[in-house]
């Protein structure tokens, strides 16, 4: 487990450095190309998209690391149990099963019971990773279909909030801002407490601003600090930048 943690720390350090490098390029690009607002806007969008994708890769690695830790902890528990049984002269048979796990309660305002049956476990995770791979490859239409299918089939999966956010990104990357707004709003409403809850709200505000809904965007930015006081420094800086950019009071 220590080796896994060390590997993850190295990966996170690499991606953190890449994130900071991409962010550092934003002002230099703007100053170097001050005469072309269209070029600047496109270039900034490309860099922001790079940052977003790197963040997604870090999240996938963190999730996989968590799953590996859980598997190792279970193996260690089973090993300790069998060793204890051997010491007591009862043999080393398999550990008796515990009580059957209960299904988690549905999220507030979440999908109803009429949703499609989940493709849980490893199958559900594979569907998510396949969808993210399509997004990485620039197949936004394919990623849209895959993420939408994942959320509909796995509304209570731990990665459902992430999938809803990336669904919004498939629209935003293609400048389909109306659909992106709906997707991010749904992600905030249904998966408010998920790891991607803050990102859904942040990107909802950015999308509203792009749609020239400045007043609604400022209201979203104002709400961010109330709903997510423990957001990351990067998210808080982005909120401050967007507030200034859109003239929010």
C-alpha positions as CSV (number, residue, x, y, z in Angstrom):
1,X,0.0,0.0,0.0
2,X,2.9,2.3,0.7
3,X,4.2,1.7,-2.8
4,X,0.7,2.6,-4.2
5,X,0.7,5.8,-2.2
6,X,4.2,6.7,-3.4
7,X,3.2,6.1,-7.0
8,X,0.1,8.2,-6.7
9,X,2.0,11.0,-5.0
10,X,4.5,11.1,-7.9
11,X,1.6,11.1,-10.4
12,X,-0.2,13.9,-8.6
13,X,3.0,15.9,-8.5
14,X,3.4,15.5,-12.2
15,X,-0.1,16.5,-13.0
16,X,0.0,19.4,-10.5
17,X,3.1,20.7,-12.2
18,X,1.4,20.4,-15.6
19,X,-1.7,22.3,-14.3
20,X,0.4,25.1,-13.0
21,X,2.4,25.3,-16.2
22,X,-0.8,25.5,-18.3
23,X,-2.3,28.2,-16.1
24,X,1.0,30.2,-16.2
25,X,0.7,30.3,-19.9
26,X,-2.6,32.0,-19.9
27,X,-1.5,35.6,-19.2
28,X,1.6,35.3,-21.5
29,X,-0.6,34.2,-24.4
30,X,-3.0,37.1,-23.8
31,X,-0.2,39.7,-23.7
32,X,1.6,38.3,-26.7
33,X,-1.5,38.2,-28.8
34,X,-3.2,41.3,-27.5
35,X,-4.2,42.5,-31.0
36,X,-6.3,39.4,-31.7
37,X,-9.1,38.9,-29.2
38,X,-10.4,35.9,-31.1
39,X,-7.1,34.1,-31.1
40,X,-6.7,34.9,-27.4
41,X,-10.1,33.5,-26.5
42,X,-9.6,30.3,-28.5
43,X,-6.1,29.8,-27.1
44,X,-7.3,30.3,-23.5
45,X,-10.2,27.9,-24.1
46,X,-7.7,25.3,-25.4
47,X,-5.5,25.7,-22.3
48,X,-8.4,25.6,-20.0
49,X,-9.6,22.4,-21.7
50,X,-6.1,20.9,-21.2
51,X,-6.3,21.8,-17.5
52,X,-9.7,20.2,-17.3
53,X,-8.5,17.0,-19.0
54,X,-5.5,16.7,-16.7
55,X,-7.7,17.2,-13.7
56,X,-9.9,14.4,-15.0
57,X,-6.9,12.0,-15.3
58,X,-5.9,12.8,-11.8
59,X,-9.4,12.0,-10.5
60,X,-9.4,8.7,-12.4
61,X,-6.0,7.7,-10.8
62,X,-7.3,8.7,-7.3
63,X,-10.4,6.6,-7.7
64,X,-8.4,3.6,-8.9
65,X,-6.0,4.0,-6.0
66,X,-9.0,4.1,-3.6
67,X,-10.4,0.9,-5.1
68,X,-6.9,-0.8,-4.8
69,X,-6.7,0.3,-1.2
70,X,-10.1,-1.2,-0.4
71,X,-9.1,-4.5,-2.1
72,X,-5.8,-4.7,-0.1
73,X,-7.6,-3.9,3.2
74,X,-10.1,-6.7,2.5
75,X,-7.3,-9.1,1.7
76,X,-5.5,-8.1,4.9
77,X,-8.6,-8.5,7.0
78,X,-9.3,-12.0,5.5
79,X,-5.6,-13.0,6.1
80,X,-5.8,-11.8,9.7
81,X,-9.0,-13.7,10.3
82,X,-7.6,-16.9,8.9
83,X,-4.4,-16.6,10.9
84,X,-6.4,-16.1,14.1
85,X,-8.5,-19.2,13.3
86,X,-5.4,-21.3,12.7
87,X,-3.9,-20.1,16.1
88,X,-7.1,-21.1,17.8
89,X,-7.0,-24.5,16.2
90,X,-10.1,-23.9,14.1
91,X,-8.4,-24.2,10.7
92,X,-8.1,-21.5,8.1
93,X,-11.4,-21.7,6.3
94,X,-12.9,-18.8,4.6
95,X,-14.3,-16.0,6.7
96,X,-18.0,-16.3,7.3
97,X,-20.0,-13.8,5.3
98,X,-21.2,-10.7,7.0
99,X,-24.7,-9.1,6.7
100,X,-25.8,-8.4,3.2
101,X,-25.0,-4.8,2.3
102,X,-28.0,-2.4,2.1
103,X,-28.5,-0.3,-0.9
104,X,-27.5,3.4,-0.4
105,X,-30.4,5.9,-0.2
106,X,-31.1,7.8,-3.4
107,X,-29.5,11.3,-3.7
108,X,-31.7,14.3,-2.9
109,X,-33.8,15.3,-5.9
110,X,-32.0,12.4,-7.7
111,X,-33.1,10.0,-10.4
112,X,-36.3,8.0,-9.6
113,X,-36.6,4.3,-9.2
114,X,-37.7,4.0,-12.9
115,X,-34.1,4.5,-14.0
116,X,-32.4,1.7,-15.9
117,X,-30.9,-1.1,-13.9
118,X,-27.3,-0.3,-12.9
119,X,-24.3,-1.9,-14.5
120,X,-22.5,-1.8,-11.2
121,X,-19.1,-3.0,-10.1
122,X,-16.2,-3.5,-12.5
123,X,-18.6,-3.3,-15.5
124,X,-19.9,0.1,-14.5
125,X,-16.4,1.4,-13.9
126,X,-15.3,0.1,-17.3
127,X,-18.2,2.0,-19.0
128,X,-17.0,5.2,-17.3
129,X,-13.4,4.8,-18.3
130,X,-14.4,3.9,-21.9
131,X,-16.5,7.2,-22.0
132,X,-13.6,9.2,-20.6
133,X,-11.2,7.7,-23.2
134,X,-13.6,8.9,-26.0
135,X,-13.4,12.4,-24.4
136,X,-9.6,12.3,-24.4
137,X,-9.6,11.2,-28.0
138,X,-11.7,14.2,-29.0
139,X,-14.7,12.1,-29.9
140,X,-17.1,14.4,-28.1
141,X,-20.3,13.0,-29.7
142,X,-19.3,9.5,-28.7
143,X,-18.3,10.6,-25.2
144,X,-21.7,12.4,-24.9
145,X,-23.6,9.2,-25.7
146,X,-21.3,7.1,-23.4
147,X,-21.5,9.4,-20.4
148,X,-25.3,9.9,-20.8
149,X,-25.7,6.1,-21.0
150,X,-23.6,5.7,-17.9
151,X,-25.5,8.2,-15.8
152,X,-28.9,6.7,-16.9
153,X,-27.8,3.2,-16.1
154,X,-25.8,4.0,-12.9
155,X,-27.4,7.0,-11.2
156,X,-26.1,6.0,-7.8
157,X,-22.6,5.0,-8.8
158,X,-19.8,6.9,-7.0
159,X,-18.7,8.1,-10.4
160,X,-22.2,9.3,-11.5
161,X,-21.5,12.9,-10.5
162,X,-18.2,12.9,-12.4
163,X,-19.9,11.4,-15.5
164,X,-22.6,14.2,-15.4
165,X,-19.9,16.8,-15.2
166,X,-18.0,15.4,-18.2
167,X,-21.3,15.1,-20.1
168,X,-21.5,18.9,-19.7
169,X,-17.9,19.2,-20.9
170,X,-18.7,17.3,-24.1
171,X,-21.3,20.0,-25.0
172,X,-19.1,22.9,-23.8
173,X,-16.1,21.7,-26.0
174,X,-18.4,21.8,-29.0
175,X,-19.8,25.3,-28.0
176,X,-23.3,23.8,-27.5
177,X,-23.6,26.1,-24.5
178,X,-27.4,25.7,-24.0
179,X,-27.0,21.9,-23.6
180,X,-23.9,22.4,-21.5
181,X,-25.8,24.8,-19.1
182,X,-28.6,22.2,-18.6
183,X,-26.0,19.4,-18.0
184,X,-24.0,21.4,-15.4
185,X,-27.2,22.6,-13.7
186,X,-28.4,19.0,-13.5
187,X,-25.0,17.9,-12.1
188,X,-25.2,20.6,-9.4
189,X,-28.8,19.8,-8.5
190,X,-28.6,16.0,-8.4
191,X,-25.0,15.4,-7.4
192,X,-24.4,18.5,-5.3
193,X,-22.3,16.6,-2.7
194,X,-20.3,14.6,-5.2
195,X,-16.6,15.4,-5.7
196,X,-17.5,17.2,-9.0
197,X,-20.3,19.2,-7.3
198,X,-18.1,22.4,-7.1
199,X,-16.9,22.0,-10.7
200,X,-20.5,21.6,-11.9
201,X,-21.5,24.9,-10.2
202,X,-18.4,26.7,-11.4
203,X,-18.8,25.6,-15.0
204,X,-22.5,26.4,-14.8
205,X,-21.6,30.0,-14.0
206,X,-19.0,30.2,-16.8
207,X,-21.5,28.8,-19.3
208,X,-24.2,31.3,-18.2
209,X,-21.6,34.1,-18.8
210,X,-20.8,32.8,-22.2
211,X,-24.6,32.9,-23.0
212,X,-24.5,36.5,-21.9
213,X,-26.6,35.8,-18.8
214,X,-24.3,37.9,-16.7
215,X,-26.7,38.4,-13.8
216,X,-27.4,34.7,-13.4
217,X,-23.7,33.9,-13.7
218,X,-22.8,36.4,-11.0
219,X,-25.5,34.8,-8.7
220,X,-23.9,31.4,-9.3
221,X,-20.4,32.7,-8.5
222,X,-21.8,34.3,-5.3
223,X,-23.4,31.0,-4.3
224,X,-20.2,29.0,-4.8
225,X,-18.5,30.1,-1.7
226,X,-21.6,29.5,0.4
227,X,-22.1,26.0,-0.9
228,X,-18.5,25.0,-1.1
229,X,-16.4,26.8,1.5
230,X,-13.8,23.9,1.4
231,X,-13.3,24.0,-2.4
232,X,-9.8,23.9,-3.7
233,X,-7.6,27.0,-4.0
234,X,-7.6,26.5,-7.8
235,X,-11.4,26.5,-7.9
236,X,-11.6,29.6,-5.6
237,X,-9.1,31.5,-7.8
238,X,-11.1,30.6,-10.8
239,X,-14.3,31.9,-9.2
240,X,-12.5,35.2,-8.3
241,X,-11.2,35.5,-11.9
242,X,-14.7,34.9,-13.4
243,X,-16.3,37.4,-11.0
244,X,-13.8,40.1,-12.1
245,X,-14.1,39.2,-15.7
246,X,-17.9,39.5,-15.7
247,X,-18.0,42.6,-13.5
248,X,-19.8,40.9,-10.6
249,X,-20.2,43.1,-7.5
